[in-house]
Amino acid sequence: MQANDIRRGSVLIHKGALWQAVEVEHRTPGNWRAFVQVKLRNVKTGIHVNERFQSTASVERAWLDKRKAEYLYDDPNTGPVFMDQETYEQYSLSRDLLGEAMNWVKPNEVVEVTFFEGTPIGLELPTNVVLEITETDPATKGDTVSNVQKPALLETGHTVKVPAHIRVGDRVKISTVTGEFQERVNK
């Protein structure tokens, strides 16, 4: 594919390694030729590098396989353990490989696991998830008038900032891209 076709989340084979595009910016400076500035994350090591490609340069796309798997539990030694929904095979993914993805996944939830040449390399998450608030401070009178935010613990164990009117037991929509509160969801 051409460098112009690189999007956030694209997986490339570059310099003999597998890389995922984290940030992509198309630039056309003044009288210079257009180029694509890409921040890449090495899928195996997690190292980030910045690369600049001419907009018409060819890059090699990695062909990936996606399979549905159920998140079973978190093994302290190997990382989160998943079970393939078709073969019932269990495998674990390292925390370094997953990054912050596990902040949004509940136990027994079915997610899409991405494979490259038979090896699991990451998770495909929806752009938003709905999670329940398990712990937060009660709202104080007057805080609902302004845009006051408070920390709230989600059922996954991750903490996010929510508006003051959110209570324990409320279900909220969270962006998996930014990690920010989107809205309260009706029960």
C-alpha positions as CSV (number, residue, x, y, z in Angstrom):
1,M,0.0,0.0,0.0
2,Q,1.0,3.6,-0.3
3,A,2.1,5.7,2.7
4,N,-0.9,7.9,2.2
5,D,-3.1,4.9,3.0
6,I,-1.6,4.4,6.5
7,R,-4.2,5.0,9.2
8,R,-4.0,4.9,13.0
9,G,-4.0,1.2,14.0
10,S,-2.5,0.0,10.6
11,V,0.0,-2.8,11.1
12,L,3.1,-2.7,8.8
13,I,6.2,-4.7,8.2
14,H,9.0,-2.2,8.3
15,K,12.7,-2.9,8.5
16,G,12.0,-6.6,9.0
17,A,9.8,-6.1,12.1
18,L,6.1,-5.7,12.8
19,W,4.9,-2.2,13.7
20,Q,1.6,-0.6,14.5
21,A,0.8,3.0,13.6
22,V,0.0,4.9,16.7
23,E,-0.2,8.4,15.3
24,V,-0.4,9.4,11.6
25,E,0.0,13.0,10.3
26,H,-0.1,13.9,6.6
27,R,2.0,17.0,6.0
28,T,2.4,19.3,2.9
29,P,4.9,21.9,3.9
30,G,5.2,25.0,1.6
31,N,7.1,24.2,-1.5
32,W,8.3,20.7,-0.4
33,R,6.8,17.4,-1.4
34,A,4.1,15.9,0.8
35,F,5.0,13.3,3.3
36,V,3.5,11.2,6.0
37,Q,4.8,11.4,9.6
38,V,4.0,8.2,11.5
39,K,4.7,7.2,15.1
40,L,5.1,3.5,15.1
41,R,5.0,1.0,18.0
42,N,7.0,-2.3,17.7
43,V,4.4,-5.0,18.3
44,K,6.9,-7.3,20.0
45,T,9.0,-4.9,22.1
46,G,6.6,-2.0,22.5
47,I,9.4,0.5,21.4
48,H,8.1,3.7,19.7
49,V,9.9,5.3,16.7
50,N,9.0,8.2,14.4
51,E,9.2,7.5,10.7
52,R,8.8,9.8,7.7
53,F,7.5,8.4,4.4
54,Q,7.1,10.1,1.1
55,S,3.4,10.2,0.4
56,T,3.8,8.0,-2.7
57,A,6.2,5.5,-1.1
58,S,5.3,1.9,-0.9
59,V,5.0,0.2,2.5
60,E,4.3,-3.4,3.3
61,R,1.0,-4.1,5.0
62,A,0.9,-7.0,7.5
63,W,-2.0,-9.4,6.8
64,L,-3.7,-10.1,10.1
65,D,-6.2,-12.7,11.3
66,K,-8.8,-11.9,13.8
67,R,-10.5,-14.4,16.1
68,K,-13.1,-14.0,18.9
69,A,-11.8,-15.0,22.3
70,E,-13.1,-14.8,25.9
71,Y,-11.0,-13.0,28.5
72,L,-10.8,-15.5,31.4
73,Y,-8.5,-14.1,34.1
74,D,-5.2,-12.3,34.7
75,D,-2.2,-14.6,35.4
76,P,0.3,-12.6,37.4
77,N,3.2,-14.4,35.7
78,T,2.2,-14.4,32.0
79,G,-0.5,-11.8,31.7
80,P,-4.2,-11.9,30.7
81,V,-5.4,-15.3,29.6
82,F,-7.9,-15.7,26.7
83,M,-9.8,-18.7,25.3
84,D,-10.4,-19.0,21.5
85,Q,-14.2,-19.3,21.0
86,E,-13.8,-21.9,18.2
87,T,-11.0,-24.1,19.2
88,Y,-11.2,-23.5,23.1
89,E,-7.4,-23.1,23.0
90,Q,-6.1,-20.9,25.9
91,Y,-3.2,-18.4,25.4
92,S,-1.9,-15.4,27.3
93,L,-0.8,-12.0,26.0
94,S,1.9,-10.0,27.7
95,R,0.9,-6.7,29.4
96,D,3.5,-4.8,27.4
97,L,1.9,-6.0,24.2
98,L,-1.6,-5.0,25.2
99,G,-0.7,-1.6,26.6
100,E,-3.8,0.0,28.1
101,A,-6.3,-2.2,26.3
102,M,-7.1,-4.3,29.4
103,N,-8.4,-1.2,31.2
104,W,-11.6,-1.6,29.2
105,V,-12.1,-5.4,29.2
106,K,-14.2,-7.2,31.9
107,P,-13.7,-10.9,32.8
108,N,-15.7,-13.3,30.7
109,E,-16.1,-10.7,28.0
110,V,-15.6,-11.7,24.3
111,V,-13.1,-9.6,22.3
112,E,-11.4,-9.9,19.0
113,V,-7.7,-11.0,19.3
114,T,-5.4,-10.1,16.4
115,F,-3.0,-12.7,15.1
116,F,0.0,-12.5,12.8
117,E,1.3,-15.7,11.4
118,G,-0.5,-17.7,14.1
119,T,0.9,-15.6,17.0
120,P,-1.5,-13.3,19.0
121,I,-0.3,-9.7,18.9
122,G,-3.1,-7.6,20.3
123,L,-6.8,-6.8,20.9
124,E,-9.3,-5.1,18.7
125,L,-11.5,-3.0,20.9
126,P,-14.6,-1.0,20.0
127,T,-14.3,2.8,20.1
128,N,-16.5,3.0,23.2
129,V,-17.3,0.6,26.1
130,V,-20.1,0.7,28.7
131,L,-18.8,-0.1,32.2
132,E,-20.3,0.2,35.7
133,I,-19.0,2.5,38.4
134,T,-18.0,0.5,41.5
135,E,-16.6,3.3,43.7
136,T,-16.7,7.1,43.7
137,D,-17.3,10.0,46.1
138,P,-20.9,11.2,46.5
139,A,-21.8,14.5,44.8
140,T,-21.8,17.5,47.0
141,K,-24.4,20.2,46.7
142,G,-23.4,22.9,44.2
143,D,-20.8,20.8,42.3
144,T,-23.3,19.9,39.7
145,V,-23.6,23.5,38.5
146,S,-20.0,23.7,37.2
147,N,-17.9,21.3,35.3
148,V,-16.4,19.6,38.3
149,Q,-15.0,16.1,37.8
150,K,-14.1,13.4,40.3
151,P,-12.3,10.1,40.1
152,A,-14.4,6.9,39.7
153,L,-13.4,3.3,39.9
154,L,-14.7,1.1,37.0
155,E,-15.6,-2.6,37.3
156,T,-12.4,-3.4,35.5
157,G,-10.3,-1.8,38.2
158,H,-9.3,1.3,36.2
159,T,-10.0,4.8,37.4
160,V,-11.4,7.6,35.2
161,K,-12.6,11.2,35.7
162,V,-16.4,11.5,35.6
163,P,-18.9,14.5,36.3
164,A,-19.9,15.1,39.9
165,H,-23.5,13.8,39.3
166,I,-22.3,10.2,38.6
167,R,-23.0,7.7,41.4
168,V,-21.9,4.2,42.4
169,G,-23.9,1.7,40.2
170,D,-24.3,4.0,37.2
171,R,-23.2,2.7,33.8
172,V,-21.1,5.0,31.8
173,K,-19.8,5.1,28.2
174,I,-16.0,5.4,28.1
175,S,-13.9,6.1,24.9
176,T,-11.2,3.4,24.5
177,V,-9.2,5.8,22.3
178,T,-8.9,8.7,24.8
179,G,-9.9,6.9,28.0
180,E,-12.4,9.7,28.8
181,F,-16.0,9.7,30.0
182,Q,-18.5,10.1,27.2
183,E,-21.9,9.9,28.8
184,R,-24.1,8.1,31.4
185,V,-26.0,5.2,30.0
186,N,-29.6,4.4,31.1
187,K,-29.8,1.2,33.1
